[in-house]
Amino acid sequence: MEKPIWYHSEYSFELLENIAIFRLKPILCIGLDHVLFLKKGDSLVIITPKSQQRLVARSIMELANAKELQLYLEDLSFSHSCVRKTVKSSENDIIYPWDLIPNSALEGLPISKRLNGEIVIQ
């Protein structure tokens, strides 16, 4: 089990809630609406609102069948979360892109805001 990561007070985090997270191997160029894409190593992480979860999974599988591709699709919704870091500054806060972290690492994060994925990703 991963240990929580402790951050200095100049950091805060936003948590994206009400989402589904998939890991897709190999990385493909996919045109889907209402998703965020993150490249992680040899995988493509797809983040979508919960309401679009089945539609996105079905679209990926239909693409694989149409192109006769061997894909590995893993649901990370229960083991990982999507967060982005904000660094507090005297002039402007610096907001980093969304990132994927294991749920076990959430414990030590100063979550300043919880955002609804249904709204953010749309």
Summary of the structure (lengths in Angstrom):
residues: 122
radius of gyration: 15.8
end to end distance: 33.5
largest distance: 53.5
contacts: 330
relative contact order: 0.32
helix: 22%
strand: 41%
